[in-house]
């Protein structure tokens, strides 16, 4: 029974820390755009390298030259 005298204040303190963290996140706009990151991953904004021709890098040095 004496253990509850320690556990109850610890539980209340952790609950208060969680509440303060939630209110901080709420006030700093962490919950403003919940779907933005999920939608950004679906659409590619920069398609530059896909539309360009491959560069000529010279002879293929990785080819096996045994004959």
Secondary structure, DSSP 8 states (H G I E B T S, - for coil): -TTHHHHHHHHHHHHHHHHHHHHHHHHTTTTS-TTHHHHHTTS-S--HHHHS------S-TTS----
